[in-house]
């Protein structure tokens, strides 16, 4: 079962846009308000485990590039595990995560 609430701001002072992705048995379910729920569910299933629950490891080297002021917060549950993740576009690593989860965050996957 997946039940995620996605709160997106185009900039820190801008209005919030709130969406929900609910899925059971690999299919979007009632209560989903996210546009393109099939693509969002595919991205979450493919990348969610690694992005929502990163494994400890050596520090990552990230390019120092700025991708924009957008901020997204994803909360809820992913296969029974609590999720509370923040996505930004402040460096190369953050931009890569945003692109991977693009359909969930209002874009397209890379």
C-alpha positions, 0 to 999 in steps of 0.5 A: 500500500502506498499513501503519499501526500505531495506538497509542492512550492514553486518558490519558498514564498509561493502558494502550496500545491497539494496532491495525493497518491494512493495505490494498492496492488500496483494500481492507483486507487481512490483518493488519488489527486495527482495528475498522471498517477500511473507514471508517478506510481511507476517512479515511486516503485522504481526509485522510492526505496533508495530515495525515501530510505537511503542507505548509509555510505560514504559522502556523495560528491555533488556538482554545485549547480542550482536547479531552481527554488522549487521545494517538494515535501512528500509524507505518508507511507510507502509499503508500510514504512513512514515517509517524510522526505524533502526534495529541492534542486539546490545541487546536482544530487538533489536535481538528480533525485528530483528528476528521478521522482519527476512524475511524483513531483509534477514533472517527467522522469529523466 
